[in-house]
Amino acid sequence: MSPLDLSVEELAKVLDLANDIEKNPEKYAHKCDGKILATLFYEPSTRTRLSFESAMMRLGGKVLGFSSANSSSAAKGESVADTVRTVSCYADICAMRHPKEGAPLVASMASEIPVINAGDGGHQHPTQTLTDLLTIRSLKGRLDNITIGLCGDLKFGRTVHSLIEALVRYEGVKFVLISPEELRIPDYIREDVLKASGHEFIEVERLEEAMPSLDLLYMTRVQRERFFNEEDYVRMKDFYILDKAKMALAREDMLVLHPLPRVNEISVEVDADPRAAYFKQVQYGVYVRMALILSLLGLGVDLC
């Protein structure tokens, strides 16, 4: 399941459901009684895995699964397809994270139950994108006519790629791509998504240059696990650090988002700024995953 699988109207219904869950949690507390979510996480995760588990438990369901490939039969050489066929006998719905791009799609083709992509390599992170859209819409009141700066690792950052692909479907969205030369957005995003959609975008290296024009700043960490050698990672990891001085350049109503985990790209001094929305973003992630689980189980928005 990707946000791009849904029309803009279907997306709005999922986000509306998530907002209703936020306002009326007791209404949904037993919707998934007797249902089981399997979390198949072939690479480490804190927020995404626990967010899915929290979402299912808040709906009254139960959770089973594994949190690393080493603790699954993948360590013995079992294929993703065979794993998900087996898990289909145990659970009603599944969330999968995998280091190989396309693995959740392969799993969904073999599965008897809905499979949610919880991140695949440097490719997509659909439920984070739904979280981002819900956060923006809830705090800004709209998804169109915004200027968003995306800063840091734009080459390997799957959250950035997914968010751009989702936002180009809304009118008046302008993109400011802030990164060093080595971590610029991949060509397929630049050519096939941004240029093909006709949306306005610019690429800059200095964060200070971009700050005054932004409605939203989406920070990302430089990901050690996506680099082929330690030397390149060490050279790039401190290229951008958001601090009080840079925040002083921004509009009073600009919001700062981050998919987390943060390393040092946002100074802890920014946490107290009312424009820092990244921990609110975490909470919205639970609501949107609750809405998605309900909908895929046929208990919420009809996505068929």
C-alpha positions as semicolon CSV with decimal commas, in nm:
position;residue;x (nm);y (nm);z (nm)
1;M;0,000;0,000;0,000
2;S;0,145;0,332;-0,110
3;P;-0,015;0,678;-0,089
4;L;0,019;0,682;-0,468
5;D;-0,215;0,382;-0,485
6;L;-0,486;0,612;-0,349
7;S;-0,657;0,899;-0,525
8;V;-0,639;1,243;-0,366
9;E;-1,001;1,191;-0,259
10;E;-0,924;0,852;-0,100
11;L;-0,623;1,003;0,076
12;A;-0,843;1,277;0,218
13;K;-1,081;1,012;0,355
14;V;-0,795;0,829;0,530
15;L;-0,668;1,155;0,678
16;D;-1,022;1,248;0,785
17;L;-1,053;0,912;0,959
18;A;-0,718;0,966;1,133
19;N;-0,837;1,306;1,256
20;D;-1,158;1,151;1,388
21;I;-0,955;0,884;1,571
22;E;-0,749;1,164;1,727
23;K;-1,064;1,340;1,850
24;N;-1,266;1,031;1,948
25;P;-1,025;0,750;2,047
26;E;-1,284;0,567;2,259
27;K;-1,501;0,516;1,948
28;Y;-1,228;0,300;1,792
29;A;-1,091;0,123;2,101
30;H;-1,245;-0,217;2,014
31;K;-1,266;-0,201;1,634
32;C;-0,994;-0,464;1,594
33;D;-1,090;-0,699;1,876
34;G;-0,984;-1,048;1,769
35;K;-0,756;-0,920;1,489
36;I;-0,379;-0,976;1,470
37;L;-0,111;-0,757;1,309
38;A;0,220;-0,920;1,208
39;T;0,524;-0,689;1,207
40;L;0,794;-0,828;0,977
41;F;1,092;-0,598;1,024
42;Y;1,405;-0,715;0,843
43;E;1,600;-0,404;0,948
44;P;1,608;-0,199;1,271
45;S;1,328;0,041;1,356
46;T;1,200;0,207;1,671
47;R;0,929;0,455;1,575
48;T;0,773;0,275;1,280
49;R;0,753;-0,070;1,443
50;L;0,632;0,057;1,780
51;S;0,392;0,296;1,608
52;F;0,230;0,005;1,424
53;E;0,214;-0,197;1,744
54;S;0,066;0,096;1,937
55;A;-0,187;0,156;1,658
56;M;-0,310;-0,205;1,660
57;M;-0,325;-0,225;2,039
58;R;-0,521;0,102;2,060
59;L;-0,772;-0,056;1,821
60;G;-0,808;-0,356;2,052
61;G;-0,602;-0,596;1,838
62;K;-0,291;-0,801;1,908
63;V;0,057;-0,805;1,755
64;L;0,316;-1,068;1,670
65;G;0,633;-1,057;1,463
66;F;1,009;-1,007;1,458
67;S;1,232;-0,700;1,473
68;S;1,535;-0,813;1,273
69;A;1,619;-1,055;0,993
70;N;1,850;-1,246;1,229
71;S;1,557;-1,339;1,451
72;S;1,354;-1,478;1,160
73;S;1,388;-1,773;0,922
74;A;1,543;-1,531;0,672
75;A;1,866;-1,613;0,855
76;K;1,818;-1,970;0,728
77;G;1,757;-1,851;0,374
78;E;1,376;-1,847;0,365
79;S;1,234;-1,622;0,092
80;V;1,013;-1,322;0,163
81;A;0,732;-1,487;-0,032
82;D;0,745;-1,803;0,180
83;T;0,764;-1,603;0,502
84;V;0,457;-1,398;0,419
85;R;0,262;-1,705;0,302
86;T;0,331;-1,861;0,641
87;V;0,247;-1,545;0,834
88;S;-0,081;-1,521;0,641
89;C;-0,189;-1,828;0,840
90;Y;-0,121;-1,648;1,170
91;A;-0,234;-1,289;1,122
92;D;-0,501;-1,074;0,956
93;I;-0,272;-0,795;0,831
94;C;0,102;-0,741;0,803
95;A;0,348;-0,450;0,814
96;M;0,686;-0,516;0,650
97;R;1,015;-0,326;0,650
98;H;1,293;-0,460;0,431
99;P;1,633;-0,332;0,312
100;K;1,566;-0,445;-0,047
101;E;1,357;-0,220;-0,268
102;G;1,037;-0,386;-0,382
103;A;1,039;-0,661;-0,118
104;P;0,701;-0,559;0,033
105;L;0,551;-0,556;-0,319
106;V;0,678;-0,912;-0,374
107;A;0,532;-1,006;-0,037
108;S;0,193;-0,855;-0,120
109;M;0,174;-1,064;-0,439
110;A;0,226;-1,384;-0,240
111;S;0,021;-1,290;0,064
112;E;-0,333;-1,387;0,157
113;I;-0,361;-1,082;0,386
114;P;-0,302;-0,707;0,331
115;V;0,068;-0,608;0,338
116;I;0,165;-0,254;0,441
117;N;0,503;-0,128;0,320
118;A;0,679;0,005;0,632
119;G;0,987;0,106;0,431
120;D;1,191;-0,066;0,161
121;G;1,556;0,031;0,120
122;G;1,608;0,380;-0,017
123;H;1,288;0,356;-0,220
124;Q;0,963;0,429;-0,031
125;H;0,828;0,484;0,320
126;P;0,455;0,514;0,251
127;T;0,318;0,526;0,607
128;Q;0,569;0,797;0,697
129;T;0,437;0,992;0,399
130;L;0,080;0,950;0,523
131;T;0,204;1,072;0,862
132;D;0,369;1,374;0,701
133;L;0,055;1,459;0,503
134;L;-0,163;1,431;0,813
135;T;0,078;1,648;1,014
136;I;0,093;1,918;0,745
137;R;-0,283;1,921;0,687
138;S;-0,366;1,919;1,059
139;L;-0,122;2,197;1,154
140;K;-0,133;2,407;0,837
141;G;-0,492;2,341;0,738
142;R;-0,407;2,253;0,378
143;L;-0,185;2,046;0,149
144;D;-0,188;2,287;-0,144
145;N;-0,024;2,628;-0,193
146;I;0,273;2,569;0,038
147;T;0,647;2,613;0,001
148;I;0,837;2,322;0,152
149;G;1,211;2,296;0,203
150;L;1,358;1,945;0,208
151;C;1,700;1,944;0,369
152;G;1,986;1,697;0,412
153;D;2,009;1,356;0,253
154;L;1,788;1,390;-0,053
155;K;1,969;1,113;-0,242
156;F;1,904;0,818;-0,010
157;G;1,616;0,962;0,195
158;R;1,315;0,745;0,113
159;T;1,088;0,969;0,322
160;V;1,180;1,264;0,098
161;H;1,117;1,070;-0,222
162;S;0,777;0,949;-0,103
163;L;0,672;1,293;0,021
164;I;0,764;1,466;-0,306
165;E;0,571;1,207;-0,507
166;A;0,267;1,263;-0,286
167;L;0,279;1,645;-0,275
168;V;0,309;1,697;-0,652
169;R;-0,056;1,592;-0,674
170;Y;-0,159;1,914;-0,498
171;E;-0,170;2,256;-0,665
172;G;0,064;2,539;-0,580
173;V;0,325;2,335;-0,392
174;K;0,677;2,474;-0,433
175;F;0,986;2,271;-0,345
176;V;1,320;2,401;-0,219
177;L;1,574;2,116;-0,230
178;I;1,858;2,186;0,016
179;S;2,155;1,950;0,000
180;P;2,524;1,921;-0,082
181;E;2,614;1,816;-0,435
182;E;2,683;1,457;-0,327
183;L;2,337;1,412;-0,172
184;R;2,117;1,582;-0,432
185;I;1,781;1,440;-0,529
186;P;1,802;1,138;-0,766
187;D;1,755;1,210;-1,136
188;Y;1,435;1,007;-1,157
189;I;1,271;1,227;-0,890
190;R;1,397;1,547;-1,055
191;E;1,299;1,450;-1,410
192;D;1,008;1,207;-1,379
193;V;0,833;1,358;-1,078
194;L;0,919;1,726;-1,030
195;K;0,976;1,839;-1,390
196;A;0,707;1,608;-1,528
197;S;0,449;1,750;-1,286
198;G;0,531;2,110;-1,373
199;H;0,579;2,209;-1,009
200;E;0,820;2,487;-0,926
201;F;1,143;2,375;-0,756
202;I;1,492;2,505;-0,691
203;E;1,808;2,334;-0,564
204;V;2,034;2,518;-0,318
205;E;2,324;2,427;-0,089
206;R;2,283;2,679;0,194
207;L;2,001;2,629;0,445
208;E;2,024;2,995;0,550
209;E;1,940;3,102;0,195
210;A;1,618;2,902;0,193
211;M;1,479;2,969;0,542
212;P;1,291;3,300;0,490
213;S;1,069;3,165;0,210
214;L;0,949;2,842;0,371
215;D;0,613;2,739;0,513
216;L;0,761;2,403;0,612
217;L;1,114;2,273;0,665
218;Y;1,154;1,895;0,640
219;M;1,488;1,797;0,793
220;T;1,651;1,458;0,739
221;R;1,952;1,286;0,887
222;V;2,250;1,175;0,681
223;Q;2,205;0,798;0,701
224;R;2,517;0,600;0,789
225;E;2,353;0,276;0,669
226;R;2,310;0,409;0,312
227;F;2,681;0,492;0,260
228;F;2,929;0,251;0,109
229;N;3,222;0,382;0,314
230;E;3,266;0,548;0,652
231;E;3,483;0,830;0,516
232;D;3,205;0,971;0,297
233;Y;2,956;0,947;0,585
234;V;3,182;1,131;0,831
235;R;3,248;1,404;0,575
236;M;2,878;1,466;0,511
237;K;2,703;1,401;0,844
238;D;2,741;1,752;0,990
239;F;2,675;1,947;0,671
240;Y;2,346;2,089;0,803
241;I;2,259;2,160;1,164
242;L;1,939;2,352;1,242
243;D;1,987;2,575;1,546
244;K;1,835;2,886;1,705
245;A;2,031;3,120;1,479
246;K;1,890;2,957;1,164
247;M;1,540;2,944;1,312
248;A;1,560;3,322;1,363
249;L;1,566;3,356;0,982
250;A;1,236;3,171;0,941
251;R;0,876;3,289;0,938
252;E;0,686;3,292;1,267
253;D;0,445;3,027;1,137
254;M;0,699;2,798;0,966
255;L;0,689;2,440;1,091
256;V;0,987;2,205;1,128
257;L;0,924;1,837;1,050
258;H;1,161;1,541;1,074
259;P;1,087;1,170;1,017
260;L;1,330;1,083;1,300
261;P;1,555;0,946;1,436
262;R;1,752;1,265;1,474
263;V;2,127;1,253;1,526
264;N;2,258;1,610;1,545
265;E;2,096;1,779;1,243
266;I;1,847;1,956;1,472
267;S;1,997;2,107;1,785
268;V;1,805;2,017;2,104
269;E;1,766;2,392;2,166
270;V;1,513;2,397;1,880
271;D;1,284;2,151;2,062
272;A;1,139;2,430;2,276
273;D;1,050;2,641;1,971
274;P;0,670;2,626;1,909
275;R;0,747;2,575;1,540
276;A;0,916;2,240;1,613
277;A;0,650;1,985;1,514
278;Y;0,850;1,661;1,487
279;F;0,725;1,505;1,810
280;K;0,366;1,595;1,721
281;Q;0,446;1,422;1,391
282;V;0,523;1,101;1,585
283;Q;0,178;1,110;1,749
284;Y;0,008;1,171;1,415
285;G;0,188;0,859;1,291
286;V;-0,010;0,644;1,533
287;Y;-0,344;0,792;1,423
288;V;-0,272;0,750;1,052
289;R;-0,159;0,388;1,097
290;M;-0,476;0,318;1,295
291;A;-0,679;0,462;1,007
292;L;-0,486;0,256;0,751
293;I;-0,521;-0,070;0,947
294;L;-0,895;-0,015;0,985
295;S;-0,939;0,063;0,616
296;L;-0,736;-0,234;0,489
297;L;-0,931;-0,466;0,719
298;G;-1,257;-0,328;0,582
299;L;-1,343;-0,157;0,911
300;G;-1,283;0,204;0,804
301;V;-1,262;0,387;0,470
302;D;-1,339;0,171;0,167
303;L;-1,012;0,153;-0,033
304;C;-1,122;-0,124;-0,270
